[in-house]
Amino acid sequence: MRAINKGREPSSLTVHRKTLHCDYDNYKDKNTLRHSLATEQRGLCCYCMGRIRPNRDEMKVEHWQSQACYSTEQLSYHNLLAACIGGQGKPTHLQHCDTKKGDRLLEWNPADPTHHIETRIRYETDGTIRSNEADYDSQLNKVLNLNLPLLKNNRKQLLDVVLDWWKYEKAKIGGQVPRDRYVRKLDQHTGGNDELKPYCQVSAWWIKQKLAKMAA
């Protein structure tokens, strides 16, 4: 999971919110909304970080605070995220992200900068996503099902790639990898403004851990 920098909401959403009897269901310009959300998330699901595309078949508009429980937030742009399809139509144990979550609540919002989502997440070498906060760790598994084997294996592949890079650099140098090489590698994973590689935050997290230890 990575922090999401919210941009400006679509003007059509601003206008719609000012009309009488407005709600999410009668908002007509959902294509523009999908494009806006997918773009600011750089093509990644808000929860699992898998690939999303701004169309009805490849992404869902997620209400972090559900419409059923927080109807006043259904048109609030800060409450809207782009999520993957999440195994929709499959048995519940194979569902994840918004499809698995439904109307249940999550403690932290990846798009709220005051929630500091990246400081609450860590990854183990087998690809497991964890949180040191017991309640949120439970939500990662029971509400979002982010340790589904498919997702766990996808994250492990990214960790294996960055670990192989690290071992190669250490062997080539014959010692510790310099800070500037970590910085360049981090920029390769998260720099720019274009689409990010799916699950890239896993590698970015590992590199940031190394940089933090060097700065300590």
N, C-alpha and C positions, 0 to 999 in steps of 0.2 A: 504494500500500500504506500502511495506517495502523496505528498501534499499537493493540492490542486489550487492554482491561482485563478480565482474567479475574475472574468473580464466583465465587460459591459453587457447587460442583458439585451436581447433583440428588441428593437423599438416596437414591434408588433405585440410583444408581451406587455410592455409598458402601457400601450394604448388599451389592450384588452382588459387589463386590471382596473381601468377607470370606467369600464362600461357597466351598465346595470346587469345584475344577475350573472355576473361572470364567474366561471369556474374553470378548472383544468379541462374538463371534458368538452366544453364548448369553445375552447381556444383552437382556432383553425390553422394557425401557422406553425404546427409542430415540426415540420421539416426544417424550418429556419432554426427553431429551438434545438433540434438534434444536432444540426451542423455547428451551432455555437458551442454547445456543451462538449461535443467530440473534439472540436478544435482546441478549446482551452485545456482539455485533458490530454492533448497531443496523441489522440487515437488509442488511448488505453482506458480500460474499465476502471471505474473509481475504486473498486474493491480488489479484484484479483489481478488487475493490470494486464489482462489479456487484450487482444486486439478488438476494437470496435469500429464500426463504420456507421455514418449518420443516416441510417435507414431503418425502417420498422423491422426488417428481418435480421439485422445484425446488432442492434442495440435497443435498450429500454431507457426511458426517462425515469430515473429513480427519484422518489421523494424521500430524502433522508428522514424527515419527520413525515410519517405516512399521511395520506389524504384522509384516511378513516379516523385517525386520532387527532390530527392537527389540520382541520379544514381551512383555517385562516392562513396556513402556510403553503397551500397548494399552488399558488401562483407567485411565490417568493423565489426569485432567481437564486438567492444564496442557498435555498433548500433543495434545488434541483441539480442532479448529477447524471452523468451518462454511465450506464452499466451494461455489461454484456448480457446476452440472452440467458446465460446461467443454467443451461440444461433444461430449459422450459419444455414440458411435455414428457420428461424422463421421470423415473421413480424419484421420490423425495431425497433418498440418500445420495443421488447423483446430481442433485440441484445445488446451486451455489449463488452467491452474490444476491442481487435483488430478488430473483426468483425464489430463492430459499428464504430470504428475510421476510417477505410479505409485509405485514403491518407491524412487525415487532420493532422495538426501539434499539438503537445503538448508542453507546455512551459517547462516542467521539465521531466527529465529522471531518473527513479528509480535506474538505474545502473551507474549513473554519481555521484561520491562522492562529487563533487563540487556543486551539486544541492541540497544536504541535504534534500532529499525528505521527511524524517520522521518529520522534523521540520515544514513542510508545510501542514501537514495533521492532522486533529483531528476527533474524533468520538463523536456523541451524543448518549444519552442513548437509543434512539429508533433504533440505528444502522446506522443512517445517517452518511455518510462520507462528511467532509467539508474541506475547506481551507479558511484561513483568507484573502487570496489574491483573489480578485474578479474575475480576468480573469481565474485563475486556477480553482477556485470553479465552474465557468461556464463550463470549459472543463471537469471536473469530471462528470458533469451531461449531457451536450450536446454532447460531443465527445465520452466519455467512457460509459456513462449511468450507472455509478456505484451505483446510488440510485434506481435502478430497485428493486421492492419489494422483489423478491427472494433474492438478494444479501443483501439488507438491513436487512431482517429477519435473514439471516445467521449470520451476524455480531452481531445483537442484542442477539442472543443465546449465543455467546461467551462472550459478555459483562455481560449478566445475570449470567453466570457461575462464572465469577471472582467477581462480586458484591456479590453473595451468599457466596462465599469463604470469602470475606472481612467481611461481616456481622457476619458470623460464628466465625471468628477469634476474632473479637471485643467482641462478647458475651462471648467467652471462656476465654479471657484474662481479660475482665471487664474494658477495656480501649483501648488506641490506639495500633494498630498493630506495632510491632517493625520493624525496617528497615531490619533486616536480614531475616525476614519472607517474605517480599516483594521481596528481592533479590532471595531467593530460589524459590519463585513462578515464577519469571521472567525466571529463568534458566529452570524451567520445561517447559515453553512455547517456549523458543527460543534457549536453550542450545544445545550442541552437534553438529554433522555434518549430521545427518540423515534427513529423510523427516520431515517436520514440519506439524503440524495439520492445515488444512485449516482455514483461517481467523485468525490465532493465533496472528497476529500483532495487532489486535484490543485489546486483553487482555494485550499484552505487552505494548501498548501505554498507557492504563489506569494505569498500575503498574508504568510505568516510570513517569507519571504525579504525582503520590503519592510520589515517591522517590524524585522528583525535589522539591516538596513543603517541604519535610522534610529537604532538604539540604539548603533551602533558609534562 
